[in-house]
Amino acid sequence: MTVVQTEKKDNQEHHPLEGRTLYIPRMSTGGAEAVAAAYRSLGVDARVSPRSDEETLTLAARFTTGEECLPQRVTLGNFLKVILRDDFVPSRNAFFLPTSSGPCRFGQYAPLLRKILRELNYEDAVVFSPTSSDGYEGIAANVRHFMRTGWRAIVVSDILRKLLMMVRPYEGDEGSADRVHTQALEEVCAVLADGSLDSRTQLKRLVGNLESARDRFKHIHLNAPMGHRPLIGAVGEIYLRFNSFSNQHIVRRIEALGGEVWIADIAEWVWYTNYEEKRKLRERGKRFGIASAGMKLRHWFQHQDEKALLAPFQEIFRNREEARVETLLEYSQPYLPAHMALGEMTLNTGKSVAFYHAGCDGVVDISPFTCMNGIVTEVIYPHVSRDHDDMPMRIFYFDGVPFDLDGDLEIFMEQVKAYRKRRMKHAHQP
């Protein structure tokens, strides 16, 4: 098992989540709710951490030095809302903080939380930390069931988010798209949480829920044709680009300025960890062993599930297909080769090029202040822009201190509109 947990005071042998409430970080609310539902299908009392607000940062400041990145402080602050409750019982709670390799402080999130729990004499609380180094094999007691259900949770939450962001900028009745999204999310979570369903029945019901959601989105009254606005691709640090509190609601602000946002999804990271898992097995000379066979089988099932869940959206997502990770790494090769640069910096560079080929009018990178991935890509983006018709690209850093984001976005959107006008003019030239 790759589960890392705090030392227990007794010698009982049982899974570290048994009898505990597991709190999932609220990165993307939809994704977190779906993953929590997948854990509930195993009988784990899984819940999403409290919503972020100013108290989140105030609590985190009590236990940090100021050198931590914003996602770490927001994640910690929301967990502290639970830990500092009067009714908090350490032995009955656990906190989900997976880890990964690469040039990121993400690997320090779990050690910091453990340190704080020791300082508070709450060592009986578990910090549950499966790792990307083995494809998150230690993520649950029933790994096979959870890996299948958890993967479906990520895919359906990505699909619903994508639908929401395609429709919301054009809705005639403000809030209607959010309401449809909330209802659809509740429906798929109910299916994901039902541990009595076999795999085939679960998939069938999820597809049915997605078809219903698609039809409800289609019936939302629009005040303009979908696709009419400038399209902005969004990349960046995975937590920050989804956590609207941390990024000052940048997606909605772009929408308010007349744009539409296409955000890199969560499944992209899973496909990347799969790619890295395959590469590492190959490097260790285990290309044809039992581990490799198991990996290939799991990846095949993931592809089949993704294909089935996306089937109802072939028409709606036409020209909005997500590029394969292998394609992203190929796009990144001239700037940040995947065998030399790891993680989000490589993915974000490749995704930016993919957004260009998909017809986006600009790209924003949403990153924490002092983030290495952001610092590296900020140097790379001018070269990417130059090689791709001078497509506007802008990195936005966030550190928890509000700034005049609207002013910066207004300038960026003017550049986007000028680029879009020039691109469309060239497209109509004989």
Rosetta blueprint (number, residue, H / E / L):
1 M L
2 T L
3 V L
4 V L
5 Q L
6 T L
7 E L
8 K L
9 K L
10 D L
11 N L
12 Q L
13 E L
14 H L
15 H L
16 P L
17 L L
18 E L
19 G L
20 R L
21 T E
22 L E
23 Y E
24 I E
25 P L
26 R L
27 M L
28 S L
29 T H
30 G H
31 G H
32 A H
33 E H
34 A H
35 V H
36 A H
37 A H
38 A H
39 Y H
40 R H
41 S L
42 L L
43 G L
44 V L
45 D E
46 A E
47 R E
48 V E
49 S L
50 P L
51 R L
52 S L
53 D L
54 E H
55 E H
56 T H
57 L H
58 T H
59 L H
60 A H
61 A H
62 R L
63 F L
64 T L
65 T L
66 G L
67 E L
68 E L
69 C L
70 L H
71 P H
72 Q H
73 R H
74 V H
75 T H
76 L H
77 G H
78 N H
79 F H
80 L H
81 K H
82 V H
83 I H
84 L L
85 R L
86 D L
87 D L
88 F L
89 V L
90 P H
91 S H
92 R H
93 N E
94 A E
95 F E
96 F E
97 L L
98 P L
99 T E
100 S L
101 S L
102 G L
103 P L
104 C L
105 R H
106 F H
107 G H
108 Q H
109 Y H
110 A H
111 P H
112 L H
113 L H
114 R H
115 K H
116 I H
117 L H
118 R H
119 E H
120 L L
121 N L
122 Y L
123 E L
124 D L
125 A L
126 V E
127 V E
128 F E
129 S L
130 P L
131 T E
132 S H
133 S H
134 D H
135 G L
136 Y L
137 E L
138 G L
139 I L
140 A L
141 A L
142 N L
143 V H
144 R H
145 H H
146 F H
147 M H
148 R H
149 T H
150 G H
151 W H
152 R H
153 A H
154 I H
155 V H
156 V H
157 S H
158 D H
159 I H
160 L H
161 R H
162 K H
163 L H
164 L H
165 M H
166 M H
167 V H
168 R H
169 P H
170 Y H
171 E E
172 G L
173 D L
174 E L
175 G L
176 S H
177 A H
178 D H
179 R H
180 V H
181 H H
182 T H
183 Q H
184 A H
185 L H
186 E H
187 E H
188 V H
189 C H
190 A H
191 V H
192 L H
193 A L
194 D L
195 G L
196 S L
197 L L
198 D L
199 S H
200 R H
201 T H
202 Q H
203 L H
204 K H
205 R H
206 L H
207 V H
208 G H
209 N H
210 L H
211 E H
212 S H
213 A H
214 R H
215 D H
216 R H
217 F H
218 K H
219 H L
220 I L
221 H L
222 L E
223 N L
224 A L
225 P L
226 M L
227 G L
228 H L
229 R L
230 P L
231 L E
232 I E
233 G E
234 A E
235 V E
236 G E
237 E L
238 I H
239 Y H
240 L H
241 R H
242 F H
243 N L
244 S L
245 F L
246 S L
247 N L
248 Q L
249 H L
250 I H
251 V H
252 R H
253 R H
254 I H
255 E H
256 A H
257 L L
258 G L
259 G L
260 E E
261 V E
262 W E
263 I E
264 A L
265 D L
266 I L
267 A H
268 E H
269 W H
270 V H
271 W H
272 Y H
273 T H
274 N H
275 Y H
276 E H
277 E H
278 K H
279 R H
280 K H
281 L H
282 R H
283 E H
284 R L
285 G L
286 K L
287 R L
288 F L
289 G L
290 I H
291 A H
292 S H
293 A H
294 G H
295 M H
296 K H
297 L H
298 R H
299 H H
300 W H
301 F H
302 Q H
303 H H
304 Q H
305 D H
306 E H
307 K H
308 A H
309 L H
310 L H
311 A H
312 P H
313 F H
314 Q L
315 E L
316 I L
317 F L
318 R L
319 N L
320 R L
321 E L
322 E L
323 A L
324 R L
325 V H
326 E H
327 T H
328 L H
329 L H
330 E H
331 Y H
332 S H
333 Q L
334 P L
335 Y L
336 L L
337 P L
338 A L
339 H L
340 M L
341 A L
342 L L
343 G L
344 E H
345 M H
346 T H
347 L H
348 N H
349 T H
350 G H
351 K H
352 S H
353 V H
354 A H
355 F H
356 Y H
357 H H
358 A L
359 G L
360 C L
361 D L
362 G E
363 V E
364 V E
365 D E
366 I E
367 S E
368 P E
369 F L
370 T L
371 C L
372 M H
373 N H
374 G H
375 I H
376 V H
377 T H
378 E H
379 V H
380 I H
381 Y H
382 P H
383 H H
384 V H
385 S H
386 R H
387 D H
388 H L
389 D L
390 D L
391 M L
392 P L
393 M E
394 R E
395 I E
396 F E
397 Y E
398 F E
399 D L
400 G L
401 V L
402 P L
403 F L
404 D L
405 L H
406 D H
407 G H
408 D H
409 L H
410 E H
411 I H
412 F H
413 M H
414 E H
415 Q H
416 V H
417 K H
418 A H
419 Y H
420 R H
421 K H
422 R H
423 R H
424 M H
425 K H
426 H H
427 A H
428 H L
429 Q L
430 P L
